[in-house]
Amino acid sequence: MFTRPRVNSALSKFVIAKLSIDSGKFQDDNRRLIRERFRLEPTLPIYLVLKPTGEVVAVQAGMERSEEKFVQFLEKGL
């Protein structure tokens, strides 16, 4: 999905951060962060669009195969 031109163009307007919730040294801490700070159940994948203040603007939990819908999700944060 991320290599598709429209998605890639939309993503270029964001600061990207990745939290691993299924492997790695901090997976338990990252799951706890998602549950406690964002009040969400950690799923794979889960995408959050945040304001610089940390406020959640949009959430995409689970796989989205439609390029159009994923771009619409990202545009909520612009």
DSSP file (Angstrom, degrees, kcal/mol; ACC not computed):
  #  RESIDUE AA STRUCTURE BP1 BP2  ACC     N-H-->O    O-->H-N    N-H-->O    O-->H-N    TCO  KAPPA ALPHA  PHI   PSI    X-CA   Y-CA   Z-CA
    1    1 A M    >         0   0    0      0, 0.0     3,-1.3     0, 0.0     6,-0.2   0.000 360.0 360.0 360.0 -41.2    0.0    0.0    0.0
    2    2 A F  T 3   +     0   0    0      1,-0.3     9,-0.1     5,-0.1     0, 0.0   0.709 360.0  56.8 -69.5 -20.0    2.8    2.5    0.9
    3    3 A T  T 3  S+     0   0    0      4,-0.1    -1,-0.3     5,-0.1     3,-0.0   0.587  79.2 108.7 -86.8 -10.0    4.5    2.3   -2.4
    4    4 A R  S <> S-     0   0    0     -3,-1.3     4,-3.2     1,-0.1     5,-0.3  -0.478  78.2-123.5 -67.4 136.3    1.3    3.3   -4.3
    5    5 A P  H  > S+     0   0    0      0, 0.0     4,-2.5     0, 0.0     5,-0.2   0.861 106.5  45.5 -53.5 -46.3    1.8    6.8   -5.7
    6    6 A R  H  > S+     0   0    0      2,-0.2     4,-2.1     1,-0.2     5,-0.1   0.899 116.9  45.3 -67.3 -39.4   -1.2    8.5   -4.1
    7    7 A V  H  > S+     0   0    0     -6,-0.2     4,-2.8    -3,-0.2     5,-0.2   0.932 113.6  49.6 -67.7 -46.0   -0.6    6.9   -0.7
    8    8 A N  H  X S+     0   0    0     -4,-3.2     4,-1.4     1,-0.2    -2,-0.2   0.898 110.9  50.1 -60.4 -41.7    3.1    7.7   -0.9
    9    9 A S  H  < S+     0   0    0     -4,-2.5     4,-0.3    -5,-0.3    -1,-0.2   0.918 112.4  46.5 -63.5 -44.7    2.4   11.3   -1.7
   10   10 A A  H >< S+     0   0    0     -4,-2.1     3,-1.5     1,-0.2    -2,-0.2   0.910 111.0  52.5 -64.4 -42.2   -0.1   11.6    1.2
   11   11 A L  H >< S+     0   0    0     -4,-2.8     3,-2.1     1,-0.3    -1,-0.2   0.786  94.1  71.4 -65.2 -27.2    2.4   10.0    3.6
   12   12 A S  T 3< S+     0   0    0     -4,-1.4    -1,-0.3     1,-0.3    -2,-0.2   0.655  90.8  61.2 -64.9 -13.1    5.1   12.4    2.6
   13   13 A K  T <  S+     0   0    0     -3,-1.5     2,-0.3    -4,-0.3    -1,-0.3   0.375  99.5  70.8 -92.5   3.5    3.2   15.1    4.5
   14   14 A F  S <  S-     0   0    0     -3,-2.1     2,-0.6    -4,-0.1    35,-0.0  -0.790  80.0-120.9-119.2 159.1    3.5   13.3    7.8
   15   15 A V        -     0   0    0     -2,-0.3     2,-0.4     2,-0.0    -3,-0.0  -0.912  39.4-143.3 -92.5 123.4    6.1   12.5   10.4
   16   16 A I        +     0   0    0     -2,-0.6     2,-0.4    -4,-0.0    -5,-0.0  -0.751  23.5 175.6 -97.4 132.9    6.1    8.7   10.5
   17   17 A A        -     0   0    0     -2,-0.4     2,-0.4     2,-0.0    -2,-0.0  -0.988  12.8-155.4-131.2 144.2    6.6    6.8   13.8
   18   18 A K        -     0   0    0     -2,-0.4     2,-0.5     2,-0.0    -2,-0.0  -0.977   6.7-170.1-125.4 130.3    6.4    3.0   14.1
   19   19 A L        -     0   0    0     -2,-0.4     2,-0.5    11,-0.0    -2,-0.0  -0.981  18.8-140.4-115.4 125.7    5.7    1.0   17.3
   20   20 A S        +     0   0    0     -2,-0.5    10,-0.3     1,-0.1    11,-0.2  -0.742  28.0 166.8 -85.5 124.5    6.2   -2.7   17.2
   21   21 A I  S    S+     0   0    0     -2,-0.5    -1,-0.1     9,-0.1     3,-0.1   0.384  73.1  48.6-116.0   0.9    3.4   -4.6   19.1
   22   22 A D  S    S+     0   0    0      1,-0.3     2,-0.3     9,-0.0    -2,-0.1   0.466 118.3   7.7-120.0  -4.3    4.1   -8.1   17.8
   23   23 A S  S    S+     0   0    0      4,-0.0    -1,-0.3     0, 0.0     3,-0.2  -0.981  84.0  60.7-163.8 166.8    7.8   -8.5   18.4
   24   24 A G  S >  S-     0   0    0     -2,-0.3     3,-1.2     1,-0.2     4,-0.3  -0.124  86.4 -63.4  96.8 168.8   10.9   -6.8   19.8
   25   25 A K  T 3  S+     0   0    0      1,-0.3     3,-0.3     2,-0.1     4,-0.2   0.793 129.4  39.7 -61.5 -34.1   12.1   -5.7   23.2
   26   26 A F  T 3> S+     0   0    0     -3,-0.2     4,-2.8     1,-0.2    -1,-0.3   0.194  76.6 113.1-106.4  16.2    9.4   -3.0   23.7
   27   27 A Q  H <> S+     0   0    0     -3,-1.2     4,-2.2     1,-0.2     5,-0.2   0.889  80.8  47.3 -59.1 -40.9    6.3   -4.9   22.4
   28   28 A D  H  > S+     0   0    0     -4,-0.3     4,-2.2    -3,-0.3    -1,-0.2   0.912 113.5  48.0 -67.2 -41.4    4.6   -5.1   25.8
   29   29 A D  H  > S+     0   0    0      1,-0.2     4,-2.3     2,-0.2    -2,-0.2   0.894 112.0  50.3 -63.7 -40.1    5.3   -1.4   26.5
   30   30 A N  H  X S+     0   0    0     -4,-2.8     4,-2.1   -10,-0.3    -2,-0.2   0.880 109.6  50.1 -67.9 -38.2    4.0   -0.4   23.1
   31   31 A R  H  X S+     0   0    0     -4,-2.2     4,-2.3    -5,-0.2    -1,-0.2   0.924 111.5  49.1 -63.1 -43.7    0.8   -2.4   23.6
   32   32 A R  H  X S+     0   0    0     -4,-2.2     4,-3.2     1,-0.2     5,-0.4   0.903 108.7  53.6 -62.8 -41.9    0.3   -0.8   27.0
   33   33 A L  H  X>S+     0   0    0     -4,-2.3     4,-2.4     1,-0.2     5,-0.9   0.929 109.5  47.6 -58.7 -46.9    0.8    2.6   25.5
   34   34 A I  H  X5S+     0   0    0     -4,-2.1     6,-1.7     1,-0.2     4,-0.7   0.909 116.4  44.1 -62.9 -42.1   -1.8    2.1   22.8
   35   35 A R  H  X5S+     0   0    0     -4,-2.3     4,-0.6     4,-0.2    -2,-0.2   0.943 123.4  33.4 -66.7 -48.2   -4.3    0.8   25.4
   36   36 A E  H  <5S+     0   0    0     -4,-3.2    -3,-0.2    -5,-0.2    -2,-0.2   0.919 125.8  34.7 -81.8 -44.8   -3.7    3.4   28.0
   37   37 A R  H  <5S+     0   0    0     -4,-2.4    -3,-0.2    -5,-0.4    -2,-0.1   0.903 133.0  25.5 -78.7 -41.1   -2.9    6.6   26.1
   38   38 A F  H  <<S-     0   0    0     -5,-0.9    -3,-0.2    -4,-0.7    -2,-0.2   0.501  94.2-130.9-103.9  -5.3   -5.2    6.1   23.1
   39   39 A R     <  +     0   0    0     -4,-0.6     2,-0.3    -6,-0.3    -4,-0.2   0.888  64.1 129.6  56.4  41.7   -7.8    3.8   24.7
   40   40 A L        -     0   0    0     -6,-1.7    -1,-0.2     3,-0.0    -2,-0.1  -0.898  64.4-116.6-124.5 153.3   -7.5    1.4   21.7
   41   41 A E        -     0   0    0     -2,-0.3     2,-0.3    -3,-0.1   -10,-0.0  -0.797  39.9-114.7 -85.9 124.6   -7.0   -2.3   21.5
   42   42 A P        +     0   0    0      0, 0.0     2,-0.3     0, 0.0   -11,-0.1  -0.441  47.3 167.7 -63.5 121.8   -3.7   -3.0   19.7
   43   43 A T        -     0   0    0     -2,-0.3    19,-0.1    19,-0.0   -22,-0.1  -0.857  38.8 -83.0-127.5 164.8   -4.4   -4.7   16.4
   44   44 A L  S    S+     0   0    0     -2,-0.3    19,-0.3     1,-0.2     2,-0.1  -0.965 113.0  15.6-115.2 123.3   -2.3   -5.5   13.4
   45   45 A P  S    S+     0   0    0      0, 0.0    17,-3.4     0, 0.0     2,-0.4   0.743  80.1 167.3 -82.6 163.7   -2.1   -3.2   11.6
   46   46 A I  E     -A   61   0A   0     15,-0.2     2,-0.4    -2,-0.1    15,-0.2  -0.992  11.5-168.8-135.2 130.7   -3.2   -0.1   13.4
   47   47 A Y  E     -A   60   0A   0     13,-2.6    13,-2.6    -2,-0.4     2,-0.4  -0.962   1.3-169.5-121.2 135.5   -2.6    3.4   12.1
   48   48 A L  E     -A   59   0A   0     -2,-0.4     2,-0.6    11,-0.2    11,-0.2  -0.974  12.2-155.2-123.7 138.4   -3.1    6.6   14.0
   49   49 A V  E     -A   58   0A   0      9,-2.6     8,-3.5    -2,-0.4     9,-1.4  -0.972  25.1-173.8-108.9 122.0   -3.1   10.1   12.7
   50   50 A L  E     -A   56   0A   0     -2,-0.6     6,-0.2     6,-0.2     5,-0.1  -0.862  24.0-126.7-117.7 149.0   -2.2   12.5   15.5
   51   51 A K    >   -     0   0    0      4,-2.7     3,-2.4    -2,-0.3     6,-0.0  -0.464  43.1 -99.9 -76.7 163.4   -2.0   16.3   15.9
   52   52 A P  T 3  S+     0   0    0      0, 0.0    -1,-0.1     0, 0.0    -2,-0.0   0.761 125.9  61.8 -56.9 -23.2    1.3   17.7   17.2
   53   53 A T  T 3  S-     0   0    0      2,-0.1     3,-0.1     1,-0.0    -3,-0.0   0.593 121.7-108.1 -77.1 -10.9   -0.5   18.0   20.5
   54   54 A G  S <  S+     0   0    0     -3,-2.4     2,-0.2     1,-0.3    -1,-0.0   0.352  71.0 145.2  97.3  -4.7   -0.9   14.2   20.6
   55   55 A E        -     0   0    0      1,-0.1    -4,-2.7    -5,-0.1     2,-0.4  -0.473  54.1-117.4 -68.2 135.3   -4.7   14.3   20.0
   56   56 A V  E     +A   50   0A   0     -6,-0.2    -6,-0.2    -2,-0.2     3,-0.1  -0.617  35.1 173.9 -77.0 126.3   -6.0   11.5   17.8
   57   57 A V  E     -     0   0A   0     -8,-3.5     2,-0.3    -2,-0.4    -7,-0.2   0.788  66.5  -0.8 -98.0 -40.0   -7.5   12.7   14.6
   58   58 A A  E     -A   49   0A   0     -9,-1.4    -9,-2.6    19,-0.0     2,-0.4  -0.996  56.8-156.3-154.7 150.2   -8.1    9.4   12.9
   59   59 A V  E     -A   48   0A   0     -2,-0.3     2,-0.5   -11,-0.2   -11,-0.2  -0.995   4.2-172.8-130.9 134.5   -7.7    5.6   13.5
   60   60 A Q  E     -A   47   0A   0    -13,-2.6   -13,-2.6    -2,-0.4     2,-0.5  -0.931  12.9-176.5-124.6 104.7   -7.5    2.8   10.9
   61   61 A A  E     +A   46   0A   0     -2,-0.5   -15,-0.2   -15,-0.2   -17,-0.1  -0.900  52.2  10.6-105.5 126.3   -7.5   -0.5   12.7
   62   62 A G  S    S-     0   0    0    -17,-3.4     2,-0.2    -2,-0.5   -15,-0.1  -0.188 104.4 -39.3  94.8 168.7   -7.1   -3.6   10.5
   63   63 A M        -     0   0    0    -19,-0.3     2,-0.5    -2,-0.1    -2,-0.1  -0.454  47.1-166.0 -72.3 131.2   -6.1   -4.1    6.9
   64   64 A E        +     0   0    0     -2,-0.2    -2,-0.1     1,-0.1    -1,-0.0  -0.979   9.0 178.8-116.5 118.5   -7.4   -1.6    4.4
   65   65 A R        +     0   0    0     -2,-0.5     2,-0.6     4,-0.0    -1,-0.1   0.609  55.0  93.3 -94.7 -14.0   -6.9   -2.8    0.8
   66   66 A S     >  -     0   0    0      1,-0.2     4,-2.2     2,-0.0     5,-0.2  -0.714  59.2-159.3 -85.8 119.8   -8.6    0.1   -0.9
   67   67 A E  H  > S+     0   0    0     -2,-0.6     4,-2.5     1,-0.2     5,-0.2   0.919  93.6  53.6 -59.6 -44.3   -6.1    2.8   -1.9
   68   68 A E  H  > S+     0   0    0      1,-0.2     4,-2.2     2,-0.2    -1,-0.2   0.921 110.1  45.7 -58.6 -47.5   -8.9    5.4   -2.1
   69   69 A K  H  > S+     0   0    0      2,-0.2     4,-2.1     1,-0.2    -1,-0.2   0.873 112.5  50.8 -66.8 -36.9  -10.1    4.7    1.5
   70   70 A F  H  X S+     0   0    0     -4,-2.2     4,-2.3     2,-0.2    -1,-0.2   0.906 110.7  48.6 -68.5 -40.2   -6.6    4.7    2.9
   71   71 A V  H  X S+     0   0    0     -4,-2.5     4,-2.6     2,-0.2    -2,-0.2   0.904 110.1  52.3 -64.2 -41.2   -5.8    8.1    1.3
   72   72 A Q  H  X S+     0   0    0     -4,-2.2     4,-0.9    -5,-0.2    -2,-0.2   0.907 108.3  51.7 -60.6 -41.3   -9.1    9.4    2.6
   73   73 A F  H >< S+     0   0    0     -4,-2.1     3,-0.9     1,-0.2     4,-0.3   0.942 111.9  46.0 -58.8 -48.9   -8.1    8.2    6.1
   74   74 A L  H >< S+     0   0    0     -4,-2.3     3,-1.9     1,-0.2    -2,-0.2   0.888 105.0  60.8 -62.7 -39.7   -4.8   10.0    5.8
   75   75 A E  H >< S+     0   0    0     -4,-2.6     3,-1.5     1,-0.3    -1,-0.2   0.714  87.3  74.1 -64.9 -19.9   -6.4   13.2    4.5
   76   76 A K  T << S+     0   0    0     -4,-0.9    -1,-0.3    -3,-0.9    -2,-0.2   0.783  96.3  52.0 -60.6 -24.8   -8.3   13.5    7.7
   77   77 A G  T <         0   0    0     -3,-1.9    -1,-0.3    -4,-0.3    -2,-0.2   0.445 360.0 360.0 -92.4  -0.2   -5.1   14.6    9.3
   78   78 A L    <         0   0    0     -3,-1.5    -1,-0.2    -4,-0.2    -2,-0.1   0.444 360.0 360.0 -95.5 360.0   -4.2   17.3    6.8
